């Protein structure tokens, strides 16, 4: 297979979406959403993707890849054959449900303009709504490989009508071990369909996907696969102790703008978000243990500004696209250089600037030197404390303290009534709720001991559900009899 490589220099003249062949209706929709000028990867790829060519796009995170495939996906499917139940015509594969949701947010306005229906398919939630959407008929499916294969095996979706297939962040799918499933999914799509693959690198088997499934693809590379962003400023802050690190992190989190703090483990991410919130800095966490509803809720709070800080594990390094993140903090340094660059890529997106801080303890310095060298980043470490000039200058204006929401008070216990009074007549508190005679030794709603004497729920001997007539039941029964006699 011959891959034709096109390396274009950055264009000095302004190019519009109309110049690139984007239909006027989509140009208007883009304008309504504040998108008026294409990014370099869109300038490079759109003429080929709109013409139906297979394309391999390489560019750093935040380069505009999502829109680069969303435009041709909706433009080329518009006005096509009528939709059928369980037979989409467009397919986008993404490694994480966060990324799938973000892609859908980009595709849906364009799809609405062109009369196309879109749905997302991923795990961690009930499949019922996904199945119902497929039954109603869907034009474009944005899916994670695992759940999509599940629905294929159950017969809810077939891919024999797919005209355009997109693989986004193929290298991350390789890192997660998804390539066997991706291969099976691509085998289920028509061989003559258009295929667009976007990846930062071609290692870990991605090159095999390219050779097997892309036909004479045009390769567009806007930047080196793992090049640092020019508008991103990197800082390495050395600290002497864990306590100094905690104080520094709190100061870094205290600014007015959005910031993402990366941790190694889910437990530490959850703990730090809670500690920051309790100290007056609204924060939410994002990690693999959250339900989909919790993830959506936390991301919405971060995007709206309700929470200024997102504390995340590496699950967010690929799938979270929120504008105007001014600071990324590696509270725990990443394991390798690609993770460093993907984490850092949450800031300085779409042409904006941003800062990246790595907090380093003494025993982490050598490992970080290796990571920075592989990432081609040159930065001199600075020994700091929470109130160092470098730190305070980076933080800028400190946001107002936000008192944490009061914790829900425990429900007050009900005062016990004297035996024989009210509807219970001693039931439920004869000797300790369900264990010691509740419902067994009391008169309950009948007032005459029917639930114990007649053996209801317990049997003829008045035993508890465990089959033992302990002292609690006996005491409750005697009290119930006295109360009954008193009546």
N, C-alpha and C positions, 0 to 999 in steps of 0.2 A: 504494500500500500504506500502510495506516495503522498506525503504530507507537504503541502505548499505553505511555506512560512512567509508571513507578511509582517515586516517590522516597519511601522510608519513613525516618523518623527512627529512630535507634538505639533498640531496645526496652529499656526499663528493667526489665521483668519477665523472668524466666528462661523461655526457651522450650526445650522438649525436642524431640528428633527424633520422638518419638511424637506430640507435639502437631502436628507438621507433616505427619503422615500417612505417615511411614516405617514399613514393615511391621515387626512385632515381631522377626522373625528377623534382619533387618538391624540393628535397634537393638541386639540382643544381640551381634552380630558387632562392631559399632562399639565397644560397651562392652568387649568382650574385648581390643580393640586400644587401649584407653585413651582413646577418643573418646566423651565423654559429653554435651557441649554443642555446639550448632551455632554456627558463625560467622555474622556478619551476612549475607553473601552467600548462605549456605545457608538462613538464615531467610527471606530474601526470595524466593529462586527455587524452593525445593522444592515449595510448594503448586502452582505453575503447571507445573513440569516433571513432577511426579508425575501431574498431571491430563492430560498429553499436549499441552500448549501449546508452541508454538515460543517460545524465549526467547533474548534477546540480553543477555548478562551482561557488565557492565563493572566492573572492579575492579583495584586495584593488585596487583602480584605478591605472593604470600604471603597472599592474602586468603581462601584456602580454596576456590578455584574447582574444583580437581580433584575433591574430594569432592562438590561441588555438582552435578556432572553424573554422577559415578560411581553415586550412590545411585539416581536415577531410571532410569539406564541398566540397572542390574541388576534393580531392582524391577519395571520394566515388561516386561522380557523374560522374567522368571521364569515358568515354567509355560506357555510359549508352544508354538508348533509344534515338531516334532522337527527336529533339526539335519540339514543335508544337506551333502555334500562340496562345498567351494568356494563356499558360499552363506551368508555370515554374516548375522545379523539385526541386529547392532549394529556401528557403525563409529565410531572415534575417529581424527581426523586431527591429527597433531602435527608441528611444524616440524623437530625434531631427534630423533635416536635416543635421546639422553639423556632427553629429556622423555617420549618414548614408553615407555621403560623405567620411569621414575618413575610414569607414569600406570598402567601395568600393575601395579605394586606396590600401588597403591591399589585398583584394580578387583578384583584376583584374590581377596582374602579375601571380598569381597561376592559375587563370582561363584561361589565355592566353596559358599557357604551356599545359594545359589539353584540350584545344579546346572548352572551355565553354564560353558562352556569359553572360555578367552581365549588369544589368541596375539598376538605382536608381529611386525610386518613393517617392516623398514628395510634400507637398503643398508649396505655395508661388511662384510658377512658373506655366507657362502654362502646361497643361497636354498633349498637342499635341505631343511633342517629346516622352513622356513616352508611349503614346498610340501607336505611330508608332514603337517604339522598341518592344513592346509586339506583335504587328502584324507580325513583322519580325521573331519572335521566340526568346525566352530568356530562358536560363537554370537557372540562379540565379537572384532573385529579392531581392534588399535591400531596405526596405521601412519603412516609418513612417505609423502608423496605420490609421490615418485619410484619407489621400489621397488614400491609398490602398483600403479602404472600398468604397470610392467614385467610383473608377474604377471597383470594383467588382459589385457594384449596376448598373453601366452602361453596364455591360456585356463585358468589355474589358479584364478581367482577371478572371480565375477560378483557384482554388487551389486544385482541386481533384487529380492532378498528383504530388503534392509535396511529396518528399521522405525524405527530411531533413528540419526541421524547427529550427531556432535559435532565441532565445529571448535574446537580449543584454541589460544590464542595466535595468532589469525588475523592480527593485525597483524605478528607476526614472520614468518609465512609470506609475507606481502606483501613485507616487507623483503628476504627471501631470493629473491624472484622466483618463488614457487611458485603464485601465484594462477591462472595458466592451467591448470596441472595440477589444482588443487583444483576449478576450475570443471568440467573434464571429468569428474572423479570424481563430483561432485555431480549432474551430468547423468545419470550412470549409475544413480543411486539413484531409487526411486519418488518421484514428485512429492508424494504424500500422506503421506510419512513425517514423523515429528517431527524437527525440526532445532534444535540448541542451538549457539549461537555465543558464544564467550567471547573477548574482545579488550580490550586496554587502550585502544585508540583505534579510530576508524572511518576513518582516512585511508588513502592508498595503495591504494585500490580495495576496501577491506573493506566500505565502505558499499554498493558495487555488489553484493557477495555477499549482503548483508542484503536488499536490495530484490528481488533475483532469486530467492533460494531460501527465505527465511523467510516464512511465511504469517501475517499479522497478529500479529507477535511482540510479546511483552511485554518491555519493556526494564527491567532492574534495574541501577541504578548505585549501588554502595555508597560509592565515593569518586570524586573527580575522576580522570580518566584517568591523569594522571601526577603525582599529588600525592605529596609526600614523606610518609614514615611518621612519625607523631608520636613514636613510641617510639625513633626512630633519631636519634642525635646525629652531626652532621657536623663534621669537622675538616679544615682545609687547612694542611698543613705545608710552609713554604717552606724550601728548602735551597739552598746556594750553589754546589755542585759535584756532579759525578757520584759522586765518592768519598764525599762526605757523604751522598748519597742511598743508596748501597749500605750504609753503616753503619746508617743509620736504618731501612731495610727489614729488615735482619737483626734489629735490636732489636724492631721491631714484630712480627716473626714468632716471637719467643722466648717468648711467654706460654704459659700452660697450656691455654687454651681453643682451640676450633677457629677458624681464620681462613682467609679466601680472599684471595689476592693476584692482582690482574688485570694482565696484560701485553698489549701490542699484538700481538706476534708469537709464533708457535709456537716458534721457535728460542730466544727470550729466556725463554719460560716453562719450557722444558726445561732451559735452562742454570741458571736461578735455583733450580729445584727440586733440581737436582744439587748446587749450591753450598751450599744450606741443609742438605741431608742430610749432606754431607761435614763441615759445621761443627757437627754434633750436633743439628740441628733436623729431625726426620723430615718430609719433604715429598714430595708426588707432583704430577705435572703432568697437565693435561687440555687437549687441543687437537685440532685436526682431523686431525693426522697419525697419531694412535694407532689401532691396530686396536680392534675392539669388545672383544675379550678384555682388552686392556690398559686400556681405558677402564673396563670393569667392575671390573677388579682395583684400579685406583687409586681409584675411587669407594668401593669396599668398604673399602679401607684408611683412607680419610678418614672414612667414616661410623663405622667401628669404633673410631677413635681411634688406630689403629696409626700413622697419620700425622696430625699435628695441623694441617698446612698443606697447602692445595691451591693450586697456582699454575696459573692458567688464562688462556686467551684468552676472547674474548667468547662462544665456543661454550657456556660454562658459565653465562652470565648469565641464560639462559632455562630451561635444561634440568636444572639441578641443584637438588634440594630436599633439603637436609640440615638437620635441626633443630639448634638451639643453636650456630649460627655467631655468635660474639660480636664478630668484627671483620672488616670488609672493607677492603682497602687497594688503592686505585688507584695501583699503582706507576707505571704509565703512564696519564695521564689519558685518558678515552675521547674519541672523535671528536665526539660530540654528546650532548645532554642526555638523550635517551631511553635511550641506552646507559648513561649514568651512573646513572639511576634503576633500570634493570634489574639492573645489576651490584650496586648497593647493596642491592637487594631480597633478596639472599641472606642478609642478617641482619635482625633485628627481625621475624621471621616468627611467625605464629600467636600474636600478642599479646605476644611476648617483646621485650626491648630489645636494642639493638645499637649499635655505633659504626662510622662510616665515615670513613676517612682518605684524603685525596688528597695525594700527594707531588708537589711542583711545583718545577721548575727555573726559573731566571729567564726563559728564553725561552718558557715555557709559561703565564705568569701571565695575559696578556691573553686568550688563548683560553679558559682556565678561567673567567674572569670572565663571559664570554658564556654558557658552558655552565651555570653556576650560576644566572645570571639567568633563563634559559629554564626551568630546573628549579624555579624559585621557591624557591630555597634561599639563605638569608642566613647567611653565616658569615665571620668575620674571619680572614684568614690569620695564622699565627704562624710566625715564623722560629725554627727549631729545629735542634738537632744530635741525635745518637743518645742522648746522656745528659741531654737537657733534662728539666726537671721535668714538663712537659706530657706528654712521651713516656713517661717511666717510670711516671707515674700511670695512663696509659691502658693500658699493657702489664700492670701489676699483677705478680702472682707469676710469676717466671721458671721455666719448666719445666726439669727436670733434663736435663743433657747426655746425649744418646744416641749412643754411638759408632757410626759407620757400619759396616755389614757389610763384612767384608774382601772385597776384590776377588778374583775367582777367579784362581788362579795359572795361568800358562801351562803347558801340558802339557810335561813334560820330554822332550827329544829322546832317541831310543834310541841307546845306544852302538853304534858300528859294530863288526861282527864281522870277523875276518880272513877273507880270501877262502877259499871252499871249506868253511866250517864251517856246521853246522846245516842247516836246511831250505832257507835261501836260497842258500848257497854263493856269496855276493857279489851276489845280485840286489838291486835297488832302490838299491844304493849303489855301483855300478860307477864312475859319474862323474856324480853329481848327480841322483838320483831319475829322474823320467820324462823329463827333458830330456836328460840326458847318459848314457844307456846303461842306466837301470833297465829291467828287463823285457826289454831288447834284448841287452845285452852280458853278462848274467849267466846262470849255469846255472839259476837259478830252482829250482822244485821238482823239475825233472827231473834237474838236476845235470849235464847234458851239452850245454847250449846249444841245446835244441830251439827255444826261442822266437826265437833269432836265426838259426840255421842253416837251419831249415825255413821261415823267413819268416812264422811265425805273427804276426798283427797287423801286421807291418811289410812283408811281401813278401819275395821271394827274396833280395834284396840285403841284408837286415838293416837297412833304413832305418827311421828314426823315423816317427811318425805324420805328420810334416810332409813326409816323403819325402826327407829329407836324412840321409846317413850321416856325421854330424859326427865330429870327433876324439873326442868323449866316448864315442860308440858303439864306435869302434875300440879305444879303450883298454879299455873294459869287455869287449869280445869277447876281446882278447888275454889279459886276466886270467882270464876264464872258461875259456879253453882250457888255460892253465897249471894252474888248479885241477883241471880234469877229468883232466889227465894225471897230476897228483900222486896222484889216487885210484887 
